[in-house]
Amino acid sequence: MIVPEDRTKNPSHTIKLAYVVYHSTNPNPAPDPVLFLQGGPGGEAISLSVNDYHTFVAPFLPERDLIVFDQRGTGESEPALNCDELTKVYQQDIHGLIPSTTRKLVYSNAFLSCSGLMKSEGISLNAYTTVASAADIKDLISLLGYQQVDLYSVSYGTRLAQVVMRDYPKIVHSAILDSVVPIETNMFSMYPNDIDASLKTLFDGCTADPECNAAYPQLGNVFWSLVSELDTNPVSITTSDLKMGTITESINGSSFLSVILGLLKSADLIATAPQSIYRFKNGDYSTFITAQSSLPFVFDGISPGLYISMMCHEQILAATPEELQAAMVNGPDVKDYAWLPFYGDANDLFNECESWGSVGPSAGENDPAMSDIPTLVVAGKYDSATPPSLSQQVASHLSHSYYFEFPNQGHAPTFEDSSGCGMDIILSFLQNPAVEPDHSCLSKIKDPHFLVPYTGTPVLPLETAQVAGVLDKVPKGWLSFQDGVYLRADSPIDITQAAIFQTYANSTELENWFSSKLYDYHGLDSAPAATGQRQANGLTWTLYTSTSDGRPVDIAMADYHGRSLVVTLFCSSDEHDALYQTVFLPMIDSAQP
């Protein structure tokens, strides 16, 4: 679809918007299709619909069409406001190539370079707004010949949905708002309050869970003490990986806070948050090392230029530096904003937006949507990006709305809920938006069960398996990652694994291999140290210990007919003793070639 870049100026200066229509499998589909509005701002919708077709697209098609489009400035639409210079600087930053003393200057120059390049190409950055995208939606519906649509929006997409409901109510049959961004609320001003609310939910949830409270007492006090300590004495974490290279990150209070808040956004990671806080306190940086592996991909699937344009126009420049700074001072103990690619205090944010060439919103642009359009409003109890209070706020001025909160979810529950309850509620709502949808499945969903260190009780069950030519007892229920390697996988960031394998090298050669400083000890922090021997099934095992990124590694080697058997255990310090006794030693004692 071709539309004017700026509808208030020269109409011949146009842009192209990419869209996809997934047609219903029903010969007589409902007249109102679903139109999906992606978040970000700047997120790609078309690629999402292809990659998640079975969970995201297919459920709608038995009843109606689904329309997906890449909003102006994103994805397959042209131009896409990509920012190669900013991406390049960010990659240099996470690989430790930018000194902290010049960091702000380097990022500021990247902002100038990106905006300057796009302006030289004739792009009017101030034309990329939510109001303009809402007008695009009106034109798209007209082009496709539909009278009305059901808006399905997530995160930032909910702000766009509200603008469409406000400015073009006649084209909206119903709306679904998942993880709501209110039009009238400045997210940067609310940042401290949102942090406080999300963390309070976490701390209260842990206190109410007897196991969590016993394992992680005074979680809130421990957390804020860590934030304060890290602002004074940051911790440097370096991780090496063949695919991403060496990443060095200085963890201060704001970056520590950012990682923990990131856990609360994901339903799969909420249960790990208390454990991650206490482990960091005790020198185990497992969660943060895992987080580093995702750093190179933080801008994947999003157009940084659009994100910057919209955030500057609709959020940052909608306030004053004094207002934003006052919100930080009166909020929790956080010194800086941590919204990539924005860093620093309020003045830094304003300077970055001014260098981008942004202007603030027009009068009325950020007025709320006051509507009686049937609307389903959904929130995740632990969502740190758009806490439930924001969804409740918007629902309060939508007179025909239904509000549902998922007790075990973070951001975007209708996408993240693996039980299917979220999609069931959506489909029930679409069948008849005039009445409250069936939400009985919500009553079956429980609060998160927070992870606590394994203490050895109950004893982990083992099962006999034939592995790499060895008969052995291995942990029952652990994932067999590859032949002989077993992952506990209590969460997506659980590092715990045990392995057994054979090799044609003898134990002396293996010890020398692990002790090679030239090859960085093959993943260990230092050469393994022998701790003793153990006899089992006619084999003499030599036991070794070492660490990897500070976390304990146990190795046992036994020579056998010119080969060697090897058993390994890798885990966190707070569970080491229990897993050593219940997994590592039983695997040694039961191994039979």
C-alpha positions, -999 to +999 in steps of 0.1 A: +000+000+000+013+034-010+005+063+013+019+099+019+048+100+043+033+131+058-004+137+051+000+174+061+026+181+034+034+171-002+012+141-010+035+129-038+062+121-012+051+085-005+061+054+014+052+018+010+035-003+037+038-041+035+008-061+045-004-098+045-039-111+046-043-147+059-077-157+045-101-178+066-106-215+059-143-209+064-163-205+031-184-179+050-160-161+072-171-134+097-172-100+081-148-085+106-112-097+103-086-095+130-060-068+124-028-074+145-008-045+158+027-053+168+046-038+197+080-021+200+075+005+187+094-007+157+086-044+159+082-065+128+048-081+124+049-100+091+080-121+101+064-128+134+033-141+117+053-164+095+075-177+123+046-182+148+020-192+123+006-222+142+002-205+175-006-170+163-022-171+129-039-205+126-063-202+156-082-173+139-086-187+105-116-211+111-138-181+117-122-150+101-094-134+081-062-121+098-044-090+086-008-083+095+012-053+084+046-038+091+039-003+105+056+026+087+093+025+092+095-012+101+102-046+086+092-050+050+077-016+047+098+011+029+117+029+041+126+008+072+142+031+097+172+010+104+202+025+121+234+007+111+257+031+129+238+027+162+238-011+158+276-010+151+283+011+182+262-011+203+280-042+191+313-025+200+300-015+234+289-050+244+323-064+233+341-039+256+355-018+229+341+016+241+356+031+273+330+042+298+345+077+298+335+082+261+304+060+260+278+089+260+298+108+233+301+077+211+263+070+214+255+107+208+276+106+176+258+075+165+224+092+170+236+122+149+250+099+122+218+079+118+194+108+118+217+127+094+219+098+070+181+093+069+174+130+065+199+131+036+178+103+020+147+126+022+131+108+052+110+130+074+116+114+108+089+134+125+063+118+102+067+085+119+042+087+147+013+067+162-012+092+148+002+087+113+001+049+117-035+051+128-043+069+095-024+042+077-047+016+093-078+035+082-065+035+046-055-001+047-090-012+058-105+009+030-081-006+005-090-041+014-127-035+013-136-043+049-161-022+069-148-029+104-120-049+120-112-064+154-079-049+166-056-074+183-027-054+199+002-062+221+025-038+241+031-006+221+005-019+196-021-012+223-013+025+221-018+024+184-051+005+189-063+032+213-055+060+188-074+041+161-104+037+186-102+074+194-096+089+159-114+063+137-140+046+159-163+036+130-138+011+116-134-008+149-158-036+157-139-047+189-104-044+204-080-066+223-054-048+243-027-070+258-001-054+281-014-019+277+006+013+270-019+042+278-019+071+254-021+097+281+007+083+303+044+092+299+062+059+302+095+076+311+079+096+339+062+064+351+094+043+349+102+046+386+066+038+397+064+009+373+097-005+386+085-002+422+052-019+415+067-048+396+094-054+422+069-052+450+048-079+433+079-101+431+090-095+467+054-100+480+051-132+459+083-146+474+073-137+509+040-155+504+057-186+492+071-205+523+099-222+503+110-190+486+108-169+518+129-195+536+155-197+509+156-159+501+146-140+533+143-102+531+144-104+493+135-067+488+162-054+512+188-077+497+179-065+462+181-027+469+213-032+489+228-048+458+216-020+435+232+006+458+265-014+462+267-020+424+263+017+417+293+023+440+313-008+429+302-022+396+310-059+388+327-067+355+315-099+338+332-113+307+318-142+287+335-159+257+317-178+230+328-189+196+296-175+180+294-141+197+331-135+207+340-120+240+315-098+257+325-077+286+298-059+306+301-037+337+271-044+359+260-014+379+228-008+398+208+001+367+220-028+345+214-052+374+179-038+378+173-041+340+182-078+340+159-087+369+131-067+354+137-086+321+131-119+340+098-106+352+086-099+316+089-136+306+066-162+320+093-188+318+118-167+338+097-152+366+103-181+389+141-176+386+141-140+398+146-145+436+172-171+429+191-149+405+192-120+430+206-142+458+230-160+435+244-127+423+248-116+459+268-147+466+291-143+435+272-166+411+265-146+380+249-174+360+218-154+351+238-125+339+262-146+319+232-162+302+218-127+296+250-117+279+244-144+252+213-125+241+229-090+240+242-092+203+206-098+192+188-071+211+179-051+180+169-081+159+133-078+146+130-041+155+137-009+136+158+013+160+151+044+140+114+041+144+117+033+181+138+064+187+115+086+166+084+075+184+099+074+219+113+109+215+081+124+200+055+108+221+072+101+254+104+120+262+096+153+246+060+151+260+076+162+293+104+184+305+138+173+317+128+186+352+097+165+352+115+133+342+143+139+366+119+146+395+102+113+388+136+096+391+145+114+423+112+106+440+112+070+428+132+040+440+169+040+443+177+041+405+201+066+391+197+061+354+171+051+328+179+017+312+158+017+280+180+007+251+192+027+232+186+055+257+210+058+286+217+081+315+196+107+332+167+129+320+191+155+304+209+128+285+175+116+271+165+151+260+199+157+244+196+124+224+161+133+212+172+169+202+202+155+182+177+132+165+157+163+154+125+152+172+097+175+182+071+170+210+035+159+204+008+183+190-021+194+211-045+166+218-022+139+203-018+122+237-054+125+247-069+092+260-094+071+242-128+074+258-148+047+241-177+023+244-162-001+218-162-036+233-126-042+245-108-071+261-080-058+283-053-083+294-024-080+318+003-102+334+006-099+371+044-097+370+048-076+339+076-051+345+072-033+312+035-025+314+023-033+349-013-043+355-021-008+369-017+006+334-041-019+319-066-011+347-062+026+341-071+023+304-100-002+312-115+024+335-123+048+307-134+021+282-170+017+293-175-016+276-143-034+286-135-067+303-103-069+323-084-101+330-051-106+348-029-137+344-013-145+378+017-164+364+025-141+335+047-112+326+046-093+294+022-102+265+002-130+283-019-139+252+014-147+234+034-162+263+007-183+280+015-219+271-017-233+286-038-219+257-060-200+281-051-166+266-061-176+231-092-193+243-104-161+260-096-141+228-116-165+206-145-165+230-145-127+230-144-124+192-175-147+189-196-122+208-178-090+220-210-077+235-209-102+264-181-111+288-160-139+274-156-173+290-125-170+312-130-201+334-095-213+324-080-185+344-091-201+376-069-231+369-037-210+366-016-207+397+010-182+409+046-190+399+064-216+419+097-199+426+129-219+422+149-227+453+183-245+456+181-283+456+192-295+491+193-333+484+158-340+496+140-357+481+168-378+465+167-374+428+154-405+410+179-422+387+172-446+358+195-470+340+205-461+305+229-473+278+249-442+269+279-442+245+286-478+251+283-475+289+256-488+311+249-461+337+224-446+360+214-411+349+190-385+363+154-395+355+134-367+338+164-346+328+166-337+291+189-358+270+206-330+251+229-353+231+244-387+237+255-388+273+246-352+282+217-345+305+202-311+313+180-306+343+162-276+325+143-264+355+141-231+336+154-218+303+185-204+322+192-235+343+229-244+337+228-277+356+240-306+336+257-340+340+274-361+313+291-394+308+311-403+277+340-424+264+371-411+246+401-428+231+425-405+250+437-418+283+431-399+315+466-384+315+461-370+280+427-357+290+441-340+321+467-323+299+440-313+274+419-296+302+451-280+316+461-262+283+463-225+291+469-219+254+433-229+247+418-212+278+415-246+296+387-256+271+360-237+290+374-240+325+387-211+345+419-230+354+435-264+351+415-291+370+429-300+404+429-337+415+410-342+447+412-380+452+403-414+438+372-436+439+369-474+433+337-487+416+329-517+394+366-526+390+374-491+378+397-465+395+383-431+391+404-399+396+383-370+408+390-334+397+375-301+405+376-267+387+352-239+378+337-223+347+329-186+350+332-191+388+307-220+389+318-254+401+328-282+376+334-317+387+353-343+365+359-380+371+382-400+347+388-438+346+411-456+322+396-487+306+412-508+278+432-480+262+402-456+265+389-435+293+354-430+308+345-394+319+317-382+341+311-345+346+289-322+366+283-285+361+260-266+384+256-236+407+274-233+440+243-233+461+233-267+449+267-283+444+270-304+475+236-319+471+240-327+433+275-341+439+261-366+463+228-375+445+239-373+408+277-372+403+288-399+427+260-423+418+268-419+381+304-429+388+295-458+410+271-473+385+291-468+353+298-502+336+316-503+302 
